[in-house]
Amino acid sequence: METSGPLMGAFRTKLKQASLLWLEGLREACCLHRVVIYCFRSRQLMIRTGQCFLLNGFIFLGSIFILNSVIIPTLQWILPDQCQQIRSQEPCSFDSILKLYSFLRLALVQLFYVLWFYPLYIFSFILSNIWYNDIAKYGFVAIGKSGPSITEPSSLKEISTSQNKSHMDKSIDLGGVMIVIAEQVYSVLLLSFFFLQVYITGFIPYVGKAINFLLLSWMYAYYCFEYKWNFTGLSLDKRLDFFESNWAFFAGFGNPCVLAIFFFSPLVGYGFMAILFPLFVLTATGSDADKVIASQRSKWSGAGLGRLPIFCAADYLSLRVLHLFPLEPQERMQDSKAL
């Protein structure tokens, strides 16, 4: 009983710290007015954002609306599945015809999915991911931060000097390139296994939906900030350390992303997420998360929340997969994680 008091006090302190960080993350995610400001500053950003809305909102979600509101009711009227719809006063004797109608109606709807929705989904997924990167890049320019840029030499002498320098540094840069490639491979594996983990938790009875919601929030928050971290050159191990050390902030940031899609069907949820995701990418790009978190941590007394191993299972599985490859790539991967 004597030790329960300090433990409860420490728990309440941790809970208060986590709640405050969660609120800060939620507030940063909801700063959507930044998107309007950045779009006014950059015409290219406005065009890319408009293209995302046109493709995913007007075309993709519009197609779902037409299917549910026009096509399916029309097929239901042409190919009814109830005797009352045939307007017969006699006992129903059309069971075989109704079964045929039901089969034809289902086949036509599935044909619509195969010929339109699935190709449109793949096309939208590929094109949207290309546009997201452009949106983050143009957002960086609109904010006034230094994104990736290519400087052009102003004279032939500078061109010759730069060529000689690049030739001399090629062997030196090769190791850095291999480290970057190793980090990208590891990052893809890590996020793929984390996505699998998110998917599996949805089937856990009782608490599965809550865990799934939390993991989805972290996943989308990481995706939103990953564009910014790529442009600033932050290494993968520092990203993961910063993310897991401030898990409450990123849970709050990811909550609005997930709330927009959590209660919809997969296709409708994808359509809404494809519209909203670039907006959250821009809010993440314009967010000074490190300063916000540091400001909040400066008010704390004690050790703080501590690091939560969110990617522990995904990290273990990724390393197990990498062990299946030759030794040299494994060593490079371990070196890149150690940097």
Secondary structure, 3 states (H helix, E strand, C coil): CCCHHHHHHHHHHHHHHHHHHHHHHHHHHCCCHHHHHHHHHCHHHHHHHHHHHHHHHHHHHHHHHHHHHHHHHHHHHHCCCCHHHHCCCCCCCCHHHHHHHHHHHHHHHHHHHHHHHHHHHHHHHHHHHHHHHHHHHHHHHHHCCCCCCCCCCCCHHHHHHHHHHHHHCHHHHHHHHHHHHHHHHHHHHHHHHHHHHHHHHCCCCCCHHHHHHHHHHHHHHHHHHHHHHHHHCCCHHHHHHHHHHCHHHHHHHHHHHHHCCCCCCHHHHHHHHHHHHHHHHHHHHHCCHHHHHHHHHCCCCCCCCCCCCCCHHHHHHHHHHHCCCCHHHHHHHHHHHHC
